[in-house]
Amino acid sequence: MNFDQTEAIQILERTPQTLEVLLTGLSEGWLECSEGEGTWNAREVVEHLIEGEKTNWIPRLAFILAEGESKPFPSFDRYAHLKQKSAEELGPVLLEFKTIRAQNITRLRELVEGKDQLELTGSHPAFGTVKVRELLSAWVVHDLTHIAQIVRVMAKRYGADVGPWREYLGILHRS
């Protein structure tokens, strides 16, 4: 097993800054591009990450630590952010993400103080028994997945424009 909480936090701490550096100051063309109907643009991805900060990772962690497997923790609505009007400006959205993520990392450190807690189990509404370590690992990989998604969507915006170089640009061949 590769999970190490200190290393996990290194990624979790960097995600808001990574997105801030990547996205701040870009034109709407970059921020609004998507892969078509039913897919998300960069702003929507950040809004989804905020929703996860509010209702997924730390709330589920706290639920596992309090309830164990006695009852399933609440479901996470992966599309909840789409039910609200998307923000006009990205700056405040990035700041909200940065703020809530910092709070959640502090909370993570308070809740999980030892390696023994990483093996505690809870009940996922769809997967059944899951470990704290698995939840935290998923949080990290979720961040990396959405960073990759944003970069892939942006690359595909110019996919038709690269001409014969497309053959050498692997990001354009992934979905």
C-alpha positions in Angstrom: 0.0 0.0 0.0 1.2 3.4 -0.9 -1.1 5.6 1.1 0.6 8.1 3.4 -1.5 10.8 4.9 1.4 13.4 4.8 1.9 12.7 1.1 -1.9 12.8 0.5 -2.1 16.2 2.1 0.7 17.5 -0.2 -1.6 17.0 -3.2 -4.7 18.2 -1.4 -3.0 21.4 -0.4 -1.7 22.1 -3.9 -4.9 21.5 -5.8 -6.4 25.0 -5.2 -3.1 26.7 -6.1 -2.7 24.5 -9.1 -6.1 25.5 -10.4 -5.6 29.1 -9.5 -2.4 29.3 -11.5 -3.8 27.4 -14.4 -7.1 29.2 -14.7 -6.7 32.8 -13.4 -6.7 35.4 -16.1 -7.8 33.0 -18.9 -10.4 34.1 -21.5 -13.9 32.8 -21.4 -13.0 30.6 -24.4 -10.7 28.6 -22.2 -13.0 28.6 -19.1 -16.2 27.7 -20.9 -14.9 25.0 -23.3 -16.1 21.5 -22.7 -16.2 18.2 -24.4 -19.9 18.7 -25.4 -23.3 18.1 -24.0 -23.4 16.7 -20.5 -19.7 17.5 -19.8 -18.2 20.1 -17.6 -16.1 23.2 -18.3 -13.3 24.4 -15.9 -15.6 26.6 -13.8 -18.1 23.7 -13.3 -15.3 21.4 -12.3 -14.2 23.9 -9.6 -17.8 24.2 -8.4 -18.0 20.4 -8.2 -14.8 20.4 -6.1 -16.3 22.9 -3.8 -19.5 20.8 -3.4 -17.3 17.8 -2.5 -15.5 19.9 0.1 -18.9 20.8 1.6 -20.7 17.5 1.5 -18.4 14.7 0.7 -14.9 14.1 2.0 -14.8 15.6 5.5 -18.5 14.9 6.3 -18.1 11.3 5.3 -14.8 11.0 7.2 -16.5 12.4 10.3 -19.5 10.1 9.8 -17.2 7.0 9.5 -15.4 8.0 12.7 -18.7 8.5 14.6 -20.8 5.7 13.2 -18.5 3.1 11.8 -20.5 0.6 9.8 -23.7 1.0 11.8 -25.4 2.8 8.9 -24.4 4.0 5.5 -23.1 7.5 5.2 -25.2 9.9 3.1 -24.9 9.8 -0.7 -23.0 12.5 -2.5 -24.8 14.2 -5.4 -22.0 14.6 -7.9 -24.2 16.9 -10.0 -25.5 19.2 -7.2 -23.3 22.1 -8.4 -25.2 22.1 -11.7 -28.5 22.8 -10.0 -27.2 26.3 -9.0 -26.4 29.1 -11.4 -22.7 29.0 -12.3 -20.6 31.9 -11.0 -20.0 34.9 -13.2 -16.4 35.4 -12.1 -14.0 32.6 -11.5 -11.8 34.4 -9.0 -14.3 34.2 -6.1 -15.0 30.6 -6.9 -11.3 29.7 -6.7 -11.0 31.7 -3.5 -13.9 29.8 -2.0 -12.3 26.5 -3.0 -9.0 27.5 -1.6 -10.6 28.6 1.7 -12.8 25.6 2.3 -10.0 23.2 1.3 -7.6 24.8 3.9 -10.3 24.4 6.5 -10.9 20.8 5.5 -7.2 19.9 5.7 -7.1 21.4 9.2 -10.1 19.3 10.0 -8.5 16.2 8.5 -5.5 16.6 10.7 -7.7 17.0 13.7 -9.9 13.9 12.9 -7.1 11.5 11.8 -4.3 11.6 14.2 -2.9 8.1 13.9 -2.4 5.3 11.4 -4.9 3.1 13.4 -7.7 5.3 12.3 -6.9 4.8 8.7 -8.1 1.2 8.9 -11.5 2.1 10.5 -14.4 1.2 8.3 -17.7 2.8 7.4 -20.6 1.9 5.1 -20.7 3.5 1.7 -24.3 3.6 0.3 -23.2 1.8 -3.0 -19.9 0.1 -2.3 -20.6 -1.3 1.2 -17.6 -1.4 3.6 -14.9 1.1 3.0 -11.8 2.2 5.0 -10.8 5.7 6.0 -7.6 5.1 4.1 -9.6 4.4 0.9 -11.8 7.5 1.3 -8.7 9.7 1.7 -7.0 8.0 -1.2 -10.1 8.6 -3.3 -10.1 12.3 -2.3 -6.5 12.7 -3.7 -7.2 10.8 -6.9 -10.4 12.7 -7.3 -8.4 15.9 -7.3 -5.9 14.6 -9.8 -8.7 13.3 -12.0 -10.3 16.7 -12.2 -7.0 18.5 -12.8 -6.4 16.1 -15.7 -10.0 16.6 -16.9 -9.5 20.4 -17.1 -6.2 20.1 -18.9 -7.6 17.5 -21.4 -10.7 19.6 -22.2 -8.5 22.7 -22.8 -6.1 20.7 -25.0 -9.0 19.3 -27.0 -10.1 22.9 -27.7 -7.2 23.1 -30.1 -7.3 19.5 -31.1 -8.5 20.2 -34.7 -5.9 23.0 -35.0 -2.8 21.0 -34.4 -2.8 19.4 -37.8 -0.5 16.5 -38.3 1.0 16.9 -34.8 -2.1 15.3 -33.4 -0.4 11.9 -33.8 2.2 12.9 -31.2 -0.1 14.6 -28.7 -1.4 11.8 -26.6 -3.7 14.0 -24.5 -5.9 14.4 -27.7 -6.4 10.7 -27.9 -7.7 10.2 -24.3 -11.3 10.7 -23.2 
